[in-house]
Amino acid sequence: MGALGVAIAPEWYYHAQVKTLTVKLPDPLFAEISRMAEARKVPKSEIVRERLVNAGASAISLWNRMEDLVIREDEMPCDLSSNKAHLDGYGKNRDHR
Protein backbone atom coordinates (compact mmCIF):
# COMPACT_ATOMS: atom_id res chain seq x y z
CA MET A 1 0.00 0.00 0.00
CA GLY A 2 1.35 3.48 -0.90
CA ALA A 3 1.58 6.65 1.14
CA LEU A 4 -1.69 7.88 2.56
CA GLY A 5 -0.85 11.56 2.15
CA VAL A 6 -0.95 12.20 5.88
CA ALA A 7 1.78 14.40 7.30
CA ILE A 8 3.98 12.86 9.95
CA ALA A 9 3.70 15.13 12.97
CA PRO A 10 3.72 14.81 16.75
CA GLU A 11 0.48 13.43 18.15
CA TRP A 12 -0.34 16.61 20.06
CA TYR A 13 -0.34 18.61 16.85
CA TYR A 14 -3.56 17.22 15.41
CA HIS A 15 -5.51 16.75 18.64
CA ALA A 16 -6.77 20.31 18.64
CA GLN A 17 -8.73 21.95 15.87
CA VAL A 18 -6.26 24.05 13.87
CA LYS A 19 -6.80 27.01 11.58
CA THR A 20 -4.67 28.14 8.67
CA LEU A 21 -3.23 31.64 8.52
CA THR A 22 -1.28 33.00 5.58
CA VAL A 23 1.22 35.79 6.24
CA LYS A 24 3.68 37.69 4.08
CA LEU A 25 7.18 37.92 5.52
CA PRO A 26 10.17 40.00 4.51
CA ASP A 27 12.82 37.92 2.74
CA PRO A 28 15.37 38.02 5.61
CA LEU A 29 12.81 36.78 8.16
CA PHE A 30 11.58 34.04 5.82
CA ALA A 31 15.17 32.93 5.21
CA GLU A 32 15.87 32.84 8.96
CA ILE A 33 12.77 30.74 9.66
CA SER A 34 13.62 28.42 6.74
CA ARG A 35 17.18 27.90 8.02
CA MET A 36 15.95 27.13 11.53
CA ALA A 37 13.33 24.68 10.25
CA GLU A 38 15.85 22.92 8.02
CA ALA A 39 18.43 22.70 10.80
CA ARG A 40 15.89 21.20 13.22
CA LYS A 41 14.16 19.12 10.52
CA VAL A 42 10.72 20.50 11.36
CA PRO A 43 8.15 22.40 9.27
CA LYS A 44 8.45 26.17 9.04
CA SER A 45 5.00 26.45 10.59
CA GLU A 46 6.31 24.87 13.80
CA ILE A 47 9.04 27.54 14.07
CA VAL A 48 6.45 30.27 13.52
CA ARG A 49 4.09 28.79 16.16
CA GLU A 50 6.93 28.60 18.69
CA ARG A 51 7.87 32.21 18.05
CA LEU A 52 4.27 33.37 18.43
CA VAL A 53 3.82 31.48 21.69
CA ASN A 54 7.11 32.80 23.07
CA ALA A 55 6.30 36.36 22.02
CA GLY A 56 2.93 36.18 23.76
CA ALA A 57 4.40 34.77 26.94
CA SER A 58 6.94 37.55 27.33
CA ALA A 59 4.77 40.43 26.15
CA ILE A 60 4.49 43.30 28.60
CA SER A 61 1.43 45.49 28.28
CA LEU A 62 1.78 49.10 27.23
CA TRP A 63 0.39 50.14 30.61
CA ASN A 64 3.10 48.22 32.48
CA ARG A 65 5.80 49.77 30.29
CA MET A 66 4.66 53.35 30.89
CA GLU A 67 3.06 53.16 34.33
CA ASP A 68 5.91 55.15 35.91
CA LEU A 69 5.17 58.06 33.51
CA VAL A 70 1.51 58.38 34.48
CA ILE A 71 0.55 60.84 37.19
CA ARG A 72 -2.25 59.44 39.29
CA GLU A 73 -5.25 61.60 40.07
CA ASP A 74 -4.86 61.23 43.84
CA GLU A 75 -1.27 62.51 43.64
CA MET A 76 -2.30 65.85 42.11
CA PRO A 77 -3.64 68.92 43.89
CA CYS A 78 -7.41 69.34 43.47
CA ASP A 79 -7.00 72.96 42.29
CA LEU A 80 -4.31 72.27 39.70
CA SER A 81 -6.16 73.93 36.82
CA SER A 82 -7.28 77.02 38.73
CA ASN A 83 -4.40 77.91 41.08
CA LYS A 84 -1.61 79.80 39.30
CA ALA A 85 0.78 79.04 42.15
CA HIS A 86 1.17 75.56 40.64
CA LEU A 87 2.71 77.16 37.53
CA ASP A 88 5.82 78.40 39.37
CA GLY A 89 8.83 77.26 37.40
CA TYR A 90 6.78 76.13 34.43
CA GLY A 91 8.80 76.33 31.21
CA LYS A 92 12.16 76.64 32.96
CA ASN A 93 14.93 74.09 32.56
CA ARG A 94 14.80 71.32 35.12
CA ASP A 95 17.75 70.01 37.04
CA HIS A 96 19.14 66.79 35.67
CA ARG A 97 17.30 63.78 37.01
N, C-alpha and C positions, 0 to 999 in steps of 0.2 A: 504494500500500500504506500502511496506517495505522501508528500507533505500535505498537511491539512490546512496550511495557510494561517496558522495561529502563531502569534508572536510568542517567543519564549521570554517570560518575564517572571519576576518574583511573585509568589502567590498573593501577597498583600496588594499588589498593584491592581488586580482586577476584581477584588472583593467589593470595592466601593464603586458607585456609579461615577463615571468620569465624563467630563465635557472636553471638547476640543476648542482651543483658542489659537488663532493664527496671529502672529506678531511680525512686524518688520524690524530688523535689527541692523545697526550700522555694521559694515564689513568687519572692522576690528573685533567687535564683540562676538559676532557670529564665528569668526575664526578662532577666538579664544574658547568658546563653548565647544566647537568642533574638536579642537585639540584635546581638551579635557575629556570629552566623551570617548575619543579614540584611544587615549592613554588608559582610561579606566575600562574600556570595552563595554560601555553602556550607551543607551540611546541619548541623543542630545536633549530630548525632552526630560530625561531624569536629571540632568545637570541643571536645566532651567527650573524644574520643580524644587530642587534642593536650594537653589539661590533664592527663589521666592519665599520659601519657608524660613530660611535664615534671615532674610531681610525683614520679614514680618516679626520675627522673634526679637530682633534687636532694635526695632523702630522705637524712637522716643517721640512722643507727641509734641506738636508745636508749642502747646501750653507749657509742657515741662522744660522745653529748651529756652523759653523766654520768661518764665515765671519771675525770675529775679529782676526783670525790667519793668514789671507791672506794679503800679502804685495802688495799693488797696484803699478802698473808700474809707475804712475806719482809721487809716493812718493819716488822712488829710484833715486840715481844719474845716469846720462846717461853713465858714465864711470866706472860703478861698476865692470865690469869684467876685465878691463885693468889697473886700478889705484890701485897700491899696498897700497896706503895710507888708503884705505877703510878696509884693513885687520888688522889695529891696534887693538890690544886687542882680536883678533880672537883666540879662543881656551882657553882663560883664564876664570876663574870662574867669573860669574856675581854677582853683588850685588843682595840681595833678592828683589823680586818685591813687 
